[in-house]
Amino acid sequence: MRDLLLLAIIIGGSLVALRRPWVGAVLWTWVSVMNPHEQFAWSASTWPVASIVAISTLLGLLMTRDRQNPLLGPPAWALLAFSIWICVTLPFSIYLTESLPLWERSIKIYLMIFVTMSLLDTRRKLEWFIWTIVVSLGFYGLKGGVFTITTGGNYRVWGPGGFIGGNNELALALVMTIPLMRYLQMQAARRWVRYGLGVAMVLTSITVLGSQSRGALLALIAMAATFWWKGDRKIIWGLAIVAVASVILPFMPDEWWDRMRTIGTYEEDSSALGRINAWWVAWNLARDRFFGGGFMIWNESVFRAYAPAPDDVHAAHSIYLQVLGEHGFIGLFLFMTIGILTWLTARRLIAAGTAARENKWAADLGAMVQVSVIGYAVGGAFLSLAYFDLPYNMMVAVACASVLIRQRVGSAPVSADREAPQPRVVAPSVRGVNGS
């Protein structure tokens, strides 16, 4: 039954995408982020779900006039440069044949990111896109929160598969999703939607703790601190964060506390030392090979050549060292440039919302994306999630919002006695955000 329902959604959505390709972009986001065909259906895991959605969306893109240039500002150009660079480094991979599937997967993701940017040309479409992300990952946040509460936190929460199959990866994705929940809460007109999103944020935070991920805990703390910094009512929000933490943390079992304490004693933890060993591999390899080693370097032969402890083989466990080892210093520079430019674009959205009341939604979005970027930057330092869709979706959100704001400003009427309308500065609303 679930197979048939999923098939109906995929086929029906793909047919709609031929006429309205933005629906296909949203459907692709749901498939790539939530991974429903592998999580909720038995036979659907073998279907070419992503290919069906992508092909129909691309065909619709070719036929529609409702599209825009996908290079929506500096972050998009940085992503284009990074996409080209991983094509340049591919022939220099240590294991070229094994690297090809991962390169293909990454290029497909980046292609659909550009397709999505070209199709989200209205605020309504952008809101659908954000809701899709929140519902897709929020489902696991709600489910994991209930599981953690009912089991007393004695069992780890694991992800559904794909990029977020592990406990660490799921937790970081949820940390990045919580600010988007808050953005939607600020825009919601109905009280029950606001309350529902509030409950979702609390349960999702519990899921992050229930994952027992040390890196995600640091990301959650960084996210909460940035969230407080961005808010207007700092005293109220500070007290709220402390109150929630006071309720949740004592609930966690002794095993959880023992694991979290190892953050300060990493030199005694074999897992932490293994990650540091992998980081040295990335550093030594990038110094030795200008183009890096390619996607498949986290194996015994590479560790024997570049690791201080050759027998301690680990994955990168860091978005920064992952890109550095696989694509060299230029790859790392381009990768970090995407994040920095996304942050700066979000900052401009905040400034636009401060200057005009009708742009307040963009300011809210910009501030919450900045909170998500901080969570990813901190948590990503301990996880191999450099090619996951979600951080690039954050870039899509602020890039498309920036275009909408520029179009609004460009279409504003010009009075006869001045060259352009002067922005009216208004006080931040109760649920608004302040500067960057």
C-alpha positions, 0 to 999 in steps of 0.5 A: 500500500505504501509502495502504491501511495509513493508511486502515485506521488512520484508519478503524479508529481513528475507529470505536474512538473512537466507543466509546472517544473517548480513542483518538480524542484520541490518534489526533488527536494523532498526525495533527496532530503527525506529519502522516502522511497528507501524509508517507507516502502519496500520495493520502492528502494530499487526504483529510479525515483530521483532520476524520474523526478529530475528528468521530468523537472528538466523537461519542464524547465526547457518548456516553461517561461517561468524561469530565471537565471540560476546564477543568483548572485555570488553564492551561486557563482561560488557553487559553479566554481566549486562544481567545475573544480571537482570536475577538474580534480576528478582525473587526478583521483588516486582511485578514479573508477571508485570515485566516479559514482560519488562524483556523479552523485555530487554533480547531480545534486549541484545541477538540481540546486541550480535548477531549483534556483532557476524555478523559485521565482516567487515567494509562494514557491520559496515558501513551499520549498522551505516547508518541504525541507521542514516537514521532511526532516521535522518528521524525523525530529518529531519521531526521534523526540518521542522515541527519546522521551519514551525510552529515557534516552537510553538508546541512540536515535539513528537516521533514515539512510542516505546522507543522514543514515548515521546518528551524527549526520541526522542530528546535524541536519536537524540542528540546521532545520530548527531555525527554518522551523522558527522562520515559518513560525514567525510567518504563520498567521494561525495560532495552531501552526505557531504552537505546532512548530514550537513543539516541533522545535523542542522535540527536534532538539530532544532528538539531537540530544538523543542521537548522542552525537558530541559534534551535534551537541556542540552545533546545537549549543552554537545554534542556540547561542546564535539564535539568541543573538539574532532575537529581539527579546534577548532576556525572554529568549535567553530564559526560554532556552535555559528553561528548556535545557533545564528540563531536557538535560536532567532527563538524559541518562548517565551514559549520555553524560559520560559520552558528552564528557569525553569532549573535554578529554578527547586525548583519551578517546579512541574515536576522537584520536582516529578522527584527528588521524584522518585529519592529518591524512587530509592535510598531508595529502593536500600538501603532496597532491595539488588536486587532492586525492579524489573522493575515495581516499579514506582507505588503508593504502592512503592511510599507510602513505599519509597517516601518523597512525597508518592502521587507524583508518577513519572517514574524514569526519569533517567537512573541511578536511574532507574537501581538503583531502579530496580536492586540495586547498583550492577546493577547500577555499571554494567550498568555504567561499560558498558558506561565507557568501551565503552568510553575507547574502543573508546579511543583506536580507536582514538589512533589507527587512530592517529598512522596509516593513514589507521585507520583514519576511526576508530579514527573518529568513536571512537571520534564520539561515545565518543560524543554520549556517553557524550550526553547519559550520560548527557541527560539520567540523566533526562530520563528513557531510560536505556534499549533502543537499541541505546546506546548499538548500540554505544558499538557494533560499537566501539567493532566491529571496534576494532576487525577490527583494531586488525585484520589489525595489526595482518595481517601486514607483519613483516620485517626481521630486526625487530619484527613488523612494526613501526607505522607511525605518521601522522598529523591529516587531515582537517576533522579528530579528535584528542585525547580523 
